[in-house]
Amino acid sequence: MIHIVLVEPEIPQNTGNIVRTAAATGSAVHLVHPLGFDTSDKMLKRAGLDYWKDCTIYYHDSFEQLRAAYPDGEFWYFSTKAQKTHTEPTFANEVFLVFGKETKGLPEQLVHDNYDHALRIPMIADTRSLNLSNSVAIAVYEVLRQRNFEGFNFIGHLREFPDGNAH
């Protein structure tokens, strides 16, 4: 199972998009308080469309509470301050991908304390950061790629048009 952990997310549209990614990949989402929005927020629901019902979402009062609930979990911390790239580790079956708030990322002390499990997504020089929902998607799909997308649909279907051809 892939667990997407959002520590103090601030932008409802990002969280909505992440829920949609989680639903499409069978991942769980963990939201760590404080949140920068109300989870009944219209923009949050709109960004996630109707995928909320297809996603398991957990709420935690603190990151410490989350860690205590999963003492044997393999946690990976995404930060622009990390040296390892997101493609270097081999991810366990039960993996927690941890992301920080949009404006500041993860607390620097948390990254420092877990530096051997800190990962970065490469970017060209002078780029400050990627969008949170994009970063989550990149990380989740790297884990899935390593697992050869087991159980995923690889067949696309074109619809037929009035001329009798599929387009």
C-alpha positions in Angstrom: 0.0 0.0 0.0 1.1 3.5 -0.8 0.4 6.1 1.9 0.5 9.7 0.8 1.2 11.9 3.9 0.5 15.7 3.7 1.9 17.6 6.6 -0.1 20.8 7.2 -1.3 21.2 3.6 -2.5 24.8 2.9 -4.2 24.8 -0.6 -7.5 22.9 -0.9 -7.1 22.5 -4.7 -3.8 20.6 -4.3 -5.3 18.3 -1.7 -8.3 17.7 -3.9 -6.0 16.8 -6.8 -4.0 14.5 -4.6 -7.1 12.7 -3.5 -7.9 12.1 -7.2 -4.4 10.7 -7.7 -4.8 8.5 -4.6 -8.2 7.2 -5.8 -6.7 6.4 -9.3 -3.8 4.5 -7.8 -5.3 2.8 -4.8 -3.3 4.9 -2.4 -4.4 6.2 1.1 -4.1 9.8 2.1 -3.1 11.0 5.5 -3.8 14.6 6.4 -1.7 16.0 9.3 -3.2 19.0 11.2 -3.3 21.9 11.2 -4.9 22.1 7.7 -5.0 25.4 5.9 -8.6 24.8 4.9 -11.9 23.2 6.0 -12.3 19.6 4.5 -15.8 20.5 3.5 -14.4 23.3 1.4 -16.2 23.5 -2.0 -12.9 24.0 -3.9 -11.4 20.9 -2.2 -14.3 18.8 -3.3 -14.4 20.2 -6.8 -10.7 19.5 -7.3 -11.2 15.9 -6.2 -14.4 15.6 -8.2 -16.3 12.5 -7.1 -13.2 10.6 -6.1 -13.5 11.3 -2.4 -15.7 8.3 -2.0 -13.1 6.1 -3.6 -10.2 7.1 -1.4 -9.3 6.2 2.2 -8.4 9.4 4.1 -7.0 9.5 7.6 -6.6 12.6 9.8 -3.9 13.0 12.4 -3.4 15.7 15.0 0.3 15.7 14.6 3.1 14.0 12.6 4.2 12.3 15.8 0.8 10.8 16.2 1.0 9.4 12.6 4.4 7.9 13.2 3.3 6.3 16.5 0.3 4.7 14.6 2.7 3.1 12.1 5.9 2.3 14.0 7.1 -0.2 11.4 6.2 2.0 8.4 8.9 2.9 5.8 8.7 6.7 5.6 10.3 8.8 2.8 10.5 12.5 3.2 10.3 14.7 0.1 12.4 17.9 0.2 14.3 20.2 -2.1 17.1 19.9 0.6 17.6 16.2 0.1 20.5 14.7 -1.8 19.0 11.4 -3.0 16.6 11.4 -5.9 13.2 9.9 -5.8 14.3 7.1 -8.1 17.2 5.8 -5.9 15.4 3.8 -3.2 13.6 0.5 -3.7 10.3 1.1 -2.0 8.8 -1.4 0.5 5.2 -2.8 0.0 4.0 -0.5 2.8 5.5 2.9 2.1 4.7 6.4 3.4 5.5 9.3 1.1 5.7 12.4 3.2 5.2 15.9 1.8 5.2 19.3 3.5 3.1 22.4 3.2 3.1 24.3 -0.1 4.8 27.5 1.2 7.6 25.9 3.4 7.8 22.2 2.7 8.6 19.9 5.6 10.1 21.2 8.8 13.9 21.3 8.3 14.5 19.4 11.6 12.3 16.6 10.4 14.3 16.3 7.2 17.5 16.6 9.1 16.5 13.8 11.5 15.5 11.5 8.7 18.1 12.6 6.1 18.9 9.0 5.1 15.3 8.7 4.0 15.0 12.2 2.4 14.4 12.4 -1.3 14.3 15.1 -3.9 12.7 15.3 -7.3 15.3 16.7 -9.7 14.8 20.2 -11.2 16.9 22.6 -13.2 19.0 25.1 -11.3 17.2 28.1 -9.7 13.8 26.4 -9.6 12.5 26.7 -6.1 10.0 23.8 -6.1 7.3 21.9 -8.0 3.6 22.1 -7.3 2.7 19.8 -4.4 0.1 17.7 -6.3 2.5 17.2 -9.2 5.3 16.1 -6.7 2.9 13.6 -5.1 2.0 12.2 -8.5 5.6 11.9 -9.6 6.5 10.0 -6.3 3.5 7.7 -6.4 4.0 6.8 -10.0 7.7 6.0 -9.3 6.7 3.5 -6.6 4.1 2.0 -9.1 6.7 1.9 -11.9 9.0 -0.1 -9.6 6.2 -2.5 -9.0 5.6 -2.8 -12.7 2.1 -1.2 -12.3 0.8 -4.6 -11.1 -3.0 -4.7 -11.2 -3.3 -1.5 -13.4 -5.3 -1.1 -16.6 -3.1 -0.9 -19.7 -5.8 -1.0 -22.3 -7.3 2.2 -23.6 -10.6 2.3 -25.5 -11.4 4.7 -28.3 -15.0 5.5 -28.8 -16.7 5.1 -32.1 -17.8 8.1 -34.1 -20.7 8.4 -36.5 -18.4 7.6 -39.5 -17.9 4.1 -38.0 -14.2 4.8 -37.1 -12.6 4.8 -33.7 -11.0 8.1 -32.9 
